[in-house]
Amino acid sequence: MTLPTPIVLTIAGSDCSSGAGIQADLKTFSALGCYGLTAVTCIVAEVPGQVVSIQAVNPDIVRDQISILFDTFSIAAVKTGMLYSESIISAVADVFESLPHLPPLIVDPVMIASSGDPLLEPDAVAAYQERLFPLATLITPNLDELYFLASAIKRPVSLDELKSVGYELLAKTKRSLLLKGGHLHIETATDLLLLQDGTEYSFSAPFLRDVETHGTGCTYAAAITAFLAQGNPLPQAVAMAKKVITNAIAHAYSWNHVSALHVTSQ
């Protein structure tokens, strides 16, 4: 018997370099056997390492995109990425709260790009905390976002500090968290899954040096979303997604700008 293809929705920004955002999400969904839907929140002019400009979509259009998709499709899981503003976050939350049943929701609180560029307006943080986090199945902050959201004294530099700050955020949100250790730049890239009930899971892989990455957070969260849509429990979905992102980094492309962009498979 052939099982139906799971339908998943990403609500995120558009990355013109196609390494992050909805483009990365759609590639991941397709690679993992899901049909991806999109609700675009922002148009971002960026390439790896540089964000030039951001144009937010009208919140009413964001709301309409999500509403018509839920009216038309049987959506098995949802991921949010770059939402950018308080008004867009509120529009997204309005639709979610109106649904008779919200499917598993992965919230990737996109606030700071790998380049260090801000991707969220300052007044939008409270909207995340008050409107979106309470609806989340899993929140997947990167290291800088974790440090900021937990109001930590200092940015974590070790696995023990990562865990400690993670539990501070868990106490605030009371939602399951994925703490990503790759940005610690230690020998083992260890990620920690902290469930709402305090259960803890650890997922490790060798840290791969000398690889410039872009969009790994988007791809990781999208993979978790796809595996949840296929019926896997959260710990298993994260374990499977960890293997996907580790493999993606290990086989990343290297872009060399001469007269044109050339791709070299690593």
KOLPAKE-281782 format. One record per residue (C-alpha): x, y, z. Coordinates in nm, 3 decimals. Layout:
! residues N
<px X py Y pz Z> $
...
END
This chain:
! residues 266
<px 0.000 py 0.000 pz 0.000> $
<px 0.131 py 0.343 pz -0.094> $
<px 0.096 py 0.595 pz 0.185> $
<px -0.014 py 0.950 pz 0.094> $
<px 0.257 py 1.211 pz 0.065> $
<px 0.260 py 1.424 pz 0.382> $
<px 0.187 py 1.792 pz 0.326> $
<px 0.395 py 2.042 pz 0.523> $
<px 0.387 py 2.421 pz 0.542> $
<px 0.674 py 2.663 pz 0.587> $
<px 0.599 py 3.021 pz 0.687> $
<px 0.922 py 3.208 pz 0.628> $
<px 1.122 py 3.457 pz 0.428> $
<px 1.254 py 3.419 pz 0.075> $
<px 1.632 py 3.394 pz 0.039> $
<px 1.738 py 3.496 pz -0.312> $
<px 2.056 py 3.285 pz -0.282> $
<px 1.832 py 2.981 pz -0.212> $
<px 2.048 py 2.850 pz 0.071> $
<px 1.810 py 2.941 pz 0.353> $
<px 1.448 py 3.043 pz 0.402> $
<px 1.160 py 2.895 pz 0.207> $
<px 1.390 py 2.779 pz -0.071> $
<px 1.593 py 2.564 pz 0.167> $
<px 1.275 py 2.440 pz 0.333> $
<px 1.118 py 2.332 pz 0.004> $
<px 1.435 py 2.150 pz -0.105> $
<px 1.443 py 1.967 pz 0.228> $
<px 1.074 py 1.874 pz 0.220> $
<px 1.106 py 1.735 pz -0.132> $
<px 1.424 py 1.542 pz -0.053> $
<px 1.252 py 1.380 pz 0.244> $
<px 0.936 py 1.280 pz 0.059> $
<px 0.697 py 1.557 pz 0.162> $
<px 0.495 py 1.807 pz -0.041> $
<px 0.585 py 2.160 pz 0.069> $
<px 0.357 py 2.462 pz 0.087> $
<px 0.481 py 2.816 pz 0.147> $
<px 0.355 py 3.136 pz 0.304> $
<px 0.607 py 3.411 pz 0.229> $
<px 0.669 py 3.666 pz 0.504> $
<px 0.964 py 3.867 pz 0.367> $
<px 1.177 py 3.907 pz 0.059> $
<px 1.543 py 3.913 pz 0.159> $
<px 1.831 py 4.027 pz -0.063> $
<px 2.116 py 3.816 pz 0.071> $
<px 2.400 py 3.585 pz -0.008> $
<px 2.598 py 3.372 pz 0.238> $
<px 2.759 py 3.610 pz 0.484> $
<px 2.571 py 3.925 pz 0.385> $
<px 2.217 py 4.059 pz 0.417> $
<px 2.161 py 4.366 pz 0.197> $
<px 1.792 py 4.447 pz 0.245> $
<px 1.461 py 4.310 pz 0.373> $
<px 1.111 py 4.386 pz 0.245> $
<px 0.832 py 4.258 pz 0.469> $
<px 0.507 py 4.130 pz 0.317> $
<px 0.182 py 4.292 pz 0.427> $
<px 0.060 py 4.099 pz 0.735> $
<px -0.289 py 4.064 pz 0.582> $
<px -0.138 py 3.882 pz 0.285> $
<px 0.061 py 3.658 pz 0.518> $
<px -0.262 py 3.579 pz 0.704> $
<px -0.447 py 3.509 pz 0.378> $
<px -0.174 py 3.275 pz 0.250> $
<px -0.189 py 3.064 pz 0.566> $
<px -0.568 py 3.065 pz 0.588> $
<px -0.630 py 2.953 pz 0.231> $
<px -0.369 py 2.679 pz 0.260> $
<px -0.530 py 2.537 pz 0.574> $
<px -0.873 py 2.563 pz 0.405> $
<px -0.747 py 2.371 pz 0.101> $
<px -0.490 py 2.119 pz 0.222> $
<px -0.461 py 1.863 pz 0.499> $
<px -0.141 py 1.995 pz 0.654> $
<px 0.048 py 1.745 pz 0.867> $
<px 0.312 py 1.977 pz 1.018> $
<px 0.414 py 2.343 pz 1.012> $
<px 0.744 py 2.528 pz 1.042> $
<px 0.792 py 2.898 pz 1.097> $
<px 1.114 py 3.070 pz 1.001> $
<px 1.180 py 3.439 pz 0.953> $
<px 0.872 py 3.636 pz 1.061> $
<px 1.050 py 3.970 pz 1.105> $
<px 0.787 py 4.189 pz 1.273> $
<px 0.534 py 4.196 pz 1.555> $
<px 0.249 py 4.242 pz 1.310> $
<px 0.348 py 3.935 pz 1.103> $
<px 0.393 py 3.719 pz 1.414> $
<px 0.050 py 3.831 pz 1.536> $
<px -0.109 py 3.753 pz 1.199> $
<px 0.043 py 3.402 pz 1.203> $
<px -0.070 py 3.342 pz 1.561> $
<px -0.421 py 3.467 pz 1.481> $
<px -0.463 py 3.198 pz 1.217> $
<px -0.313 py 2.925 pz 1.434> $
<px -0.541 py 3.012 pz 1.725> $
<px -0.847 py 3.001 pz 1.500> $
<px -0.780 py 2.645 pz 1.381> $
<px -0.983 py 2.360 pz 1.532> $
<px -0.660 py 2.160 pz 1.539> $
<px -0.305 py 2.291 pz 1.501> $
<px -0.067 py 2.024 pz 1.365> $
<px 0.284 py 1.989 pz 1.509> $
<px 0.450 py 2.330 pz 1.496> $
<px 0.826 py 2.386 pz 1.477> $
<px 0.919 py 2.745 pz 1.563> $
<px 1.262 py 2.848 pz 1.440> $
<px 1.290 py 3.195 pz 1.600> $
<px 1.493 py 3.356 pz 1.326> $
<px 1.644 py 3.665 pz 1.485> $
<px 2.009 py 3.675 pz 1.388> $
<px 2.170 py 3.556 pz 1.064> $
<px 2.492 py 3.353 pz 1.063> $
<px 2.655 py 3.673 pz 0.933> $
<px 2.542 py 3.854 pz 1.248> $
<px 2.282 py 4.063 pz 1.065> $
<px 1.955 py 4.121 pz 1.256> $
<px 1.652 py 3.949 pz 1.101> $
<px 1.388 py 4.056 pz 1.352> $
<px 1.255 py 4.395 pz 1.456> $
<px 1.318 py 4.463 pz 1.828> $
<px 0.950 py 4.492 pz 1.923> $
<px 0.877 py 4.148 pz 1.775> $
<px 1.050 py 3.952 pz 2.053> $
<px 0.758 py 3.992 pz 2.294> $
<px 0.518 py 3.870 pz 2.024> $
<px 0.722 py 3.553 pz 1.988> $
<px 0.719 py 3.498 pz 2.363> $
<px 0.352 py 3.580 pz 2.417> $
<px 0.183 py 3.454 pz 2.101> $
<px 0.390 py 3.192 pz 1.917> $
<px 0.603 py 3.005 pz 2.168> $
<px 0.298 py 2.883 pz 2.367> $
<px 0.173 py 2.711 pz 2.049> $
<px 0.501 py 2.542 pz 1.959> $
<px 0.575 py 2.171 pz 1.961> $
<px 0.946 py 2.254 pz 1.944> $
<px 1.153 py 2.574 pz 1.946> $
<px 1.490 py 2.563 pz 1.766> $
<px 1.703 py 2.871 pz 1.850> $
<px 2.060 py 2.903 pz 1.733> $
<px 2.327 py 2.987 pz 1.990> $
<px 2.286 py 3.365 pz 1.974> $
<px 1.907 py 3.340 pz 1.982> $
<px 1.920 py 3.105 pz 2.281> $
<px 2.149 py 3.345 pz 2.468> $
<px 1.919 py 3.638 pz 2.391> $
<px 1.587 py 3.466 pz 2.465> $
<px 1.709 py 3.320 pz 2.793> $
<px 1.850 py 3.660 pz 2.902> $
<px 2.167 py 3.473 pz 2.989> $
<px 2.458 py 3.645 pz 3.157> $
<px 2.697 py 3.532 pz 2.885> $
<px 2.692 py 3.345 pz 2.556> $
<px 2.747 py 2.969 pz 2.609> $
<px 3.094 py 2.846 pz 2.515> $
<px 3.071 py 2.485 pz 2.637> $
<px 2.816 py 2.205 pz 2.630> $
<px 2.750 py 2.242 pz 3.002> $
<px 2.682 py 2.614 pz 2.960> $
<px 2.460 py 2.541 pz 2.660> $
<px 2.254 py 2.302 pz 2.871> $
<px 2.235 py 2.544 pz 3.163> $
<px 2.110 py 2.832 pz 2.946> $
<px 1.873 py 2.593 pz 2.771> $
<px 1.708 py 2.501 pz 3.099> $
<px 1.670 py 2.871 pz 3.177> $
<px 1.477 py 2.915 pz 2.853> $
<px 1.279 py 2.596 pz 2.913> $
<px 1.163 py 2.739 pz 3.246> $
<px 1.044 py 3.052 pz 3.064> $
<px 0.873 py 2.893 pz 2.765> $
<px 0.766 py 2.556 pz 2.907> $
<px 0.802 py 2.423 pz 2.552> $
<px 1.041 py 2.161 pz 2.415> $
<px 1.372 py 2.304 pz 2.294> $
<px 1.643 py 2.192 pz 2.055> $
<px 1.981 py 2.332 pz 2.158> $
<px 2.229 py 2.321 pz 1.871> $
<px 2.592 py 2.280 pz 1.972> $
<px 2.758 py 2.316 pz 1.633> $
<px 2.836 py 2.684 pz 1.687> $
<px 3.036 py 2.598 pz 1.999> $
<px 3.311 py 2.484 pz 1.757> $
<px 3.423 py 2.197 pz 1.979> $
<px 3.530 py 1.855 pz 1.855> $
<px 3.183 py 1.701 pz 1.875> $
<px 2.875 py 1.882 pz 1.747> $
<px 2.629 py 1.779 pz 2.017> $
<px 2.268 py 1.892 pz 2.012> $
<px 2.038 py 1.861 pz 2.312> $
<px 1.664 py 1.805 pz 2.299> $
<px 1.496 py 1.920 pz 2.619> $
<px 1.135 py 1.810 pz 2.640> $
<px 0.868 py 1.996 pz 2.833> $
<px 0.868 py 1.731 pz 3.106> $
<px 1.243 py 1.762 pz 3.159> $
<px 1.340 py 1.452 pz 2.962> $
<px 1.671 py 1.508 pz 2.785> $
<px 1.813 py 1.357 pz 2.465> $
<px 2.157 py 1.404 pz 2.314> $
<px 2.254 py 1.378 pz 1.947> $
<px 2.619 py 1.395 pz 1.845> $
<px 2.829 py 1.399 pz 1.529> $
<px 3.188 py 1.502 pz 1.456> $
<px 3.229 py 1.877 pz 1.418> $
<px 3.325 py 1.946 pz 1.056> $
<px 3.581 py 2.223 pz 1.027> $
<px 3.660 py 2.452 pz 0.734> $
<px 3.304 py 2.436 pz 0.599> $
<px 3.124 py 2.765 pz 0.538> $
<px 2.755 py 2.708 pz 0.606> $
<px 2.440 py 2.902 pz 0.526> $
<px 2.087 py 2.793 pz 0.606> $
<px 2.171 py 2.498 pz 0.831> $
<px 1.917 py 2.608 pz 1.091> $
<px 1.642 py 2.630 pz 0.830> $
<px 1.730 py 2.291 pz 0.685> $
<px 1.753 py 2.122 pz 1.025> $
<px 1.414 py 2.257 pz 1.138> $
<px 1.258 py 2.170 pz 0.802> $
<px 1.386 py 1.812 pz 0.829> $
<px 1.235 py 1.778 pz 1.177> $
<px 0.906 py 1.911 pz 1.040> $
<px 0.909 py 1.657 pz 0.757> $
<px 0.981 py 1.365 pz 0.988> $
<px 0.707 py 1.473 pz 1.229> $
<px 0.465 py 1.493 pz 0.936> $
<px 0.552 py 1.132 pz 0.857> $
<px 0.436 py 1.027 pz 1.203> $
<px 0.765 py 0.999 pz 1.389> $
<px 0.774 py 1.097 pz 1.758> $
<px 0.972 py 1.413 pz 1.833> $
<px 1.295 py 1.250 pz 1.964> $
<px 1.312 py 1.021 pz 1.662> $
<px 1.235 py 1.308 pz 1.423> $
<px 1.522 py 1.510 pz 1.569> $
<px 1.761 py 1.213 pz 1.556> $
<px 1.678 py 1.155 pz 1.188> $
<px 1.708 py 1.526 pz 1.108> $
<px 2.048 py 1.540 pz 1.282> $
<px 2.175 py 1.277 pz 1.039> $
<px 2.033 py 1.474 pz 0.746> $
<px 2.200 py 1.802 pz 0.844> $
<px 2.531 py 1.633 pz 0.928> $
<px 2.534 py 1.471 pz 0.585> $
<px 2.436 py 1.799 pz 0.418> $
<px 2.726 py 1.983 pz 0.585> $
<px 2.970 py 1.703 pz 0.500> $
<px 2.873 py 1.725 pz 0.132> $
<px 2.837 py 2.103 pz 0.113> $
<px 2.918 py 2.300 pz -0.198> $
<px 3.211 py 2.540 pz -0.211> $
<px 3.139 py 2.855 pz -0.410> $
<px 3.432 py 3.034 pz -0.575> $
<px 3.369 py 3.379 pz -0.722> $
<px 3.592 py 3.446 pz -1.019> $
<px 3.412 py 3.577 pz -1.326> $
<px 3.115 py 3.364 pz -1.228> $
<px 3.013 py 3.133 pz -0.947> $
<px 3.147 py 2.781 pz -0.983> $
<px 3.049 py 2.493 pz -0.764> $
<px 3.293 py 2.236 pz -0.631> $
<px 3.154 py 1.936 pz -0.451> $
<px 3.339 py 1.877 pz -0.125> $
END
